């Protein structure tokens, strides 16, 4: 398959229009409200005897779950957005929608009600709420809440990226100063479809001898925030949808990361590559990914 990714600079190229700070505030409020709902609901739905009857269903693959908490959390975000931004289009993982329609100034909201549903299902503390405001196909504000740790990552175009911890401490985010791919801790993820995950596993085997190590968290939005925070040096994955990366990519970019992204309208099934890397290794890692064949898309089958 051809390489269909689009490289972008340290900050997604768009012209701030003056309302990014307000859109960021709304994204943070929505994501934090949704995170509180998810924290409250998990022990109610997943008790000591397992999940309530009917609480978990499969989506495109038997191993790809959606829970009742995913759907009700997206419903909550949609309702709150309808109250605060009536008429703004919404694209959500569970409820659908589109990034088409409207003029170049139309704000679309891109929502992942629980990114890392498998972690949520198993009680592994690696799942998040992701909310982004997108204008002209590019994120201009966004928030990602690490639900288990009550930490909020957020950014607005040209205004930097921060992490606010559960104690209220504010951290201004910057990527690591790593200069060599051989010393890079790299995050990645794996798909549910057999064809794609087999190829992804082969790519890890080819990449691993050339870097420090690999990490697999299971939540793309958090992976991108971890690049911004310096917890990992880079992240790559094939087949993400806009709701997986819209908020996290902006946060990483505002922290100085260099990114390769597909168009926001691209479907994850096409298997395009997403990369976020600390600036000191971006070129070297990009060449390494090209050399092992990772820049080619991997279809979901």
C-alpha positions as CSV (number, residue, x, y, z in Angstrom):
1,X,0.0,0.0,0.0
2,X,1.3,3.5,-0.7
3,X,2.4,5.9,2.0
4,X,-0.6,8.2,2.6
5,X,0.6,10.0,5.7
6,X,0.9,13.7,5.9
7,X,3.9,15.2,7.9
8,X,3.2,18.2,10.0
9,X,5.5,20.6,11.9
10,X,5.9,20.9,15.7
11,X,2.6,22.6,15.8
12,X,-0.3,21.7,13.5
13,X,-0.3,24.4,10.8
14,X,-3.4,26.5,11.3
15,X,-4.0,30.1,12.1
16,X,-5.3,30.8,15.6
17,X,-8.6,32.7,15.5
18,X,-8.7,33.9,19.0
19,X,-11.2,31.4,20.6
20,X,-8.7,28.6,21.2
21,X,-8.5,29.3,24.9
22,X,-12.2,29.1,25.3
23,X,-12.4,25.9,23.3
24,X,-9.7,24.4,25.5
25,X,-11.7,25.3,28.6
26,X,-14.8,23.6,27.2
27,X,-12.8,20.5,26.2
28,X,-11.3,20.3,29.7
29,X,-14.6,20.7,31.4
30,X,-16.2,18.0,29.2
31,X,-13.4,15.5,29.6
32,X,-13.2,16.0,33.4
33,X,-17.0,15.7,33.8
34,X,-16.9,12.5,31.7
35,X,-14.0,11.1,33.6
36,X,-15.8,11.6,36.9
37,X,-18.7,9.7,35.4
38,X,-16.5,6.8,34.3
39,X,-14.8,6.6,37.7
40,X,-18.2,6.4,39.4
41,X,-19.7,3.9,37.0
42,X,-16.9,1.3,36.8
43,X,-17.5,-0.3,40.3
44,X,-21.2,-0.2,39.6
45,X,-21.0,-2.1,36.3
46,X,-17.9,-4.3,37.0
47,X,-18.3,-5.7,40.5
48,X,-16.4,-8.5,42.2
49,X,-18.4,-11.1,40.3
50,X,-17.6,-9.6,36.9
51,X,-19.5,-7.4,34.4
52,X,-23.3,-7.0,34.7
53,X,-25.3,-8.9,32.1
54,X,-25.3,-7.0,28.8
55,X,-22.7,-4.5,29.9
56,X,-20.1,-5.5,27.3
57,X,-20.5,-6.2,23.5
58,X,-18.1,-6.8,20.7
59,X,-17.6,-4.3,17.8
60,X,-15.8,-5.0,14.5
61,X,-13.7,-7.9,16.0
62,X,-14.7,-10.3,18.8
63,X,-11.8,-9.0,20.9
64,X,-12.8,-5.3,20.4
65,X,-15.2,-4.5,23.2
66,X,-17.6,-1.6,23.8
67,X,-19.2,-1.3,27.2
68,X,-22.4,0.4,28.4
69,X,-20.1,3.0,30.1
70,X,-18.6,3.9,26.7
71,X,-21.9,4.7,25.2
72,X,-23.5,6.5,28.1
73,X,-20.3,8.6,28.5
74,X,-20.4,9.7,24.9
75,X,-24.1,10.5,25.3
76,X,-23.2,12.6,28.3
77,X,-20.6,14.6,26.4
78,X,-23.0,15.1,23.5
79,X,-25.7,16.4,25.8
80,X,-23.3,18.8,27.5
81,X,-21.9,20.0,24.1
82,X,-25.5,20.6,22.9
83,X,-26.0,22.9,25.9
84,X,-22.8,24.8,25.6
85,X,-22.2,24.8,21.9
86,X,-25.5,24.1,20.2
87,X,-25.2,23.4,16.5
88,X,-21.5,22.3,16.6
89,X,-21.1,19.0,14.7
90,X,-19.8,16.0,16.7
91,X,-17.8,13.0,15.7
92,X,-17.8,10.3,18.3
93,X,-16.4,6.7,18.3
94,X,-19.6,5.2,19.4
95,X,-22.2,7.6,18.0
96,X,-20.6,8.4,14.7
97,X,-20.8,11.7,12.8
98,X,-18.5,13.3,10.4
99,X,-15.9,16.0,10.0
100,X,-17.5,17.2,6.8
101,X,-20.0,20.0,6.4
102,X,-19.8,23.6,7.4
103,X,-17.3,26.2,6.4
104,X,-13.6,26.5,7.3
105,X,-14.6,28.2,10.6
106,X,-17.0,25.5,11.8
107,X,-15.8,23.8,15.0
108,X,-16.3,20.1,15.0
109,X,-15.9,18.1,18.2
110,X,-14.1,14.8,18.1
111,X,-14.8,12.5,21.1
112,X,-13.5,9.2,22.4
113,X,-15.6,8.5,25.5
114,X,-13.1,5.8,26.7
115,X,-9.8,5.4,24.9
116,X,-8.4,2.1,26.2
117,X,-11.6,0.2,26.7
118,X,-9.8,-3.1,27.1
119,X,-7.8,-1.6,30.0
120,X,-11.0,-0.2,31.5
121,X,-12.7,-3.6,31.2
122,X,-9.8,-5.4,33.0
123,X,-9.3,-2.6,35.6
124,X,-5.8,-1.7,34.3
125,X,-5.1,2.0,35.0
126,X,-4.5,3.1,31.4
127,X,-7.7,4.5,29.9
128,X,-8.7,8.1,29.1
129,X,-11.4,10.5,27.9
130,X,-10.4,12.4,24.8
131,X,-12.2,15.6,23.5
132,X,-10.9,17.8,20.7
133,X,-12.1,20.9,18.9
134,X,-11.2,20.6,15.2
135,X,-11.4,23.5,12.7
136,X,-10.6,23.1,9.0
137,X,-9.6,19.5,9.6
138,X,-7.0,20.3,12.2
139,X,-7.3,20.2,16.0
140,X,-7.1,23.6,17.7
141,X,-7.9,22.7,21.3
142,X,-8.2,19.5,23.2
143,X,-8.1,17.6,26.5
144,X,-7.2,14.1,27.5
145,X,-8.0,12.9,31.1
146,X,-6.2,10.0,32.5
147,X,-9.2,8.6,34.4
148,X,-7.5,6.4,36.9
149,X,-5.0,9.0,38.0
150,X,-7.4,12.0,37.7
151,X,-4.8,13.9,35.6
152,X,-5.8,16.3,32.8
153,X,-3.7,17.0,29.8
154,X,-4.8,19.9,27.6
155,X,-3.6,22.2,24.8
156,X,-4.7,25.0,22.5
157,X,-3.1,26.0,19.3
158,X,-0.2,28.3,20.0
159,X,-0.9,28.3,23.7
160,X,1.2,25.3,24.9
161,X,0.3,22.1,26.6
162,X,-0.1,21.3,30.3
163,X,-0.8,18.5,32.7
164,X,-2.8,19.2,35.8
165,X,-2.5,16.5,38.4
166,X,-5.1,15.3,40.9
167,X,-3.5,17.6,43.5
168,X,-3.9,20.6,41.2
169,X,-0.2,20.9,40.4
170,X,0.4,22.3,36.9
171,X,3.1,21.0,34.7
172,X,4.0,22.7,31.4
173,X,4.8,19.9,29.0
174,X,8.0,19.5,26.9
175,X,9.3,16.5,25.0
176,X,12.5,14.8,26.1
177,X,15.9,16.1,24.8
178,X,16.8,12.6,23.5
179,X,19.1,12.9,20.4
180,X,19.6,9.3,19.3
181,X,17.0,6.8,18.3
182,X,19.1,4.1,19.8
183,X,18.3,5.6,23.2
184,X,14.6,6.1,22.5
185,X,11.8,4.5,24.5
186,X,9.0,4.1,21.9
187,X,5.3,3.4,22.4
188,X,3.1,1.6,20.0
189,X,-0.2,-0.3,19.8
190,X,-1.7,-3.3,18.1
191,X,-5.0,-3.7,16.2
192,X,-7.7,-6.3,16.7
193,X,-7.6,-7.7,13.1
194,X,-5.3,-10.7,12.5
195,X,-3.7,-9.3,9.3
196,X,-2.8,-6.0,10.8
197,X,-1.6,-7.1,14.2
198,X,0.6,-9.8,12.6
199,X,2.3,-7.2,10.5
200,X,2.6,-4.8,13.5
201,X,4.3,-7.6,15.5
202,X,6.8,-8.2,12.6
203,X,7.6,-4.4,12.5
204,X,8.3,-4.4,16.3
205,X,10.7,-7.3,15.8
206,X,12.5,-5.3,13.1
207,X,12.5,-2.0,15.0
208,X,13.5,-3.3,18.5
209,X,17.2,-3.8,17.8
210,X,17.6,-0.2,16.9
211,X,15.9,1.5,19.9
212,X,16.1,1.4,23.7
213,X,12.8,-0.5,24.1
214,X,9.1,-0.7,23.3
215,X,6.1,0.1,25.5
216,X,2.5,-0.9,24.8
217,X,0.1,1.0,27.0
218,X,-3.2,0.3,25.1
219,X,-4.6,3.9,24.9
220,X,-3.4,6.0,21.9
221,X,-4.5,9.3,23.5
222,X,-2.4,8.6,26.6
223,X,0.6,7.5,24.5
224,X,0.6,10.9,22.7
225,X,0.3,12.7,26.0
226,X,3.2,10.6,27.3
227,X,5.3,11.9,24.4
228,X,4.4,15.4,25.4
229,X,5.2,14.8,29.0
230,X,8.5,13.0,28.3
231,X,7.4,9.6,29.7
232,X,8.2,8.1,26.3
233,X,10.3,9.5,23.5
234,X,8.1,8.6,20.6
235,X,5.0,6.7,19.6
236,X,3.8,5.2,16.4
237,X,0.7,3.1,15.4
238,X,-1.2,2.2,12.3
239,X,-5.0,2.4,11.9
240,X,-6.0,5.1,14.3
241,X,-9.2,7.1,13.8
242,X,-9.4,10.9,14.4
243,X,-11.0,10.3,17.9
244,X,-7.9,8.4,18.9
245,X,-5.4,11.1,18.0
246,X,-7.1,14.5,17.6
247,X,-6.6,15.8,21.2
248,X,-3.4,13.9,22.0
249,X,-1.7,14.9,18.8
250,X,-2.3,18.6,19.5
251,X,-1.0,18.2,23.1
252,X,2.2,16.4,21.8
253,X,2.7,19.1,19.1
254,X,2.3,22.0,21.5
255,X,5.0,20.2,23.7
256,X,7.4,20.3,20.8
257,X,6.9,16.9,19.2
258,X,7.1,16.4,15.4
259,X,4.1,14.4,14.0
260,X,3.1,12.4,11.0
261,X,-0.7,12.3,10.8
262,X,-3.3,11.1,8.2
263,X,-6.1,13.5,7.3
264,X,-8.6,13.8,10.1
265,X,-11.2,12.4,7.7
266,X,-9.2,9.2,7.0
267,X,-10.8,6.0,8.3
268,X,-8.8,3.8,10.7
269,X,-9.6,0.8,8.5
270,X,-7.2,2.1,5.9
271,X,-4.3,1.6,8.3
272,X,-2.4,4.9,7.9
273,X,0.5,5.6,10.2
274,X,0.5,8.0,13.1
275,X,3.9,9.1,14.5
276,X,4.8,11.5,17.3
277,X,8.4,11.9,18.2
278,X,10.7,14.2,20.3
279,X,12.3,16.6,17.9
280,X,15.8,15.4,18.5
281,X,15.0,11.9,17.0
282,X,12.2,12.7,14.7
283,X,14.2,12.5,11.4
284,X,16.2,9.5,12.5
285,X,13.2,7.6,13.7
286,X,11.3,8.5,10.6
287,X,14.0,7.1,8.4
288,X,14.2,3.9,10.6
289,X,10.4,3.5,10.2
290,X,10.7,3.9,6.5
291,X,13.6,1.4,6.3
292,X,11.6,-1.3,8.0
293,X,8.5,-0.6,6.0
294,X,6.4,0.9,8.7
295,X,5.5,4.0,6.7
296,X,3.2,1.9,4.5
297,X,-0.4,1.6,5.5
298,X,-1.7,-1.7,6.9
299,X,-5.3,-2.5,6.0
300,X,-7.6,-3.9,8.7
301,X,-8.3,-7.5,7.7
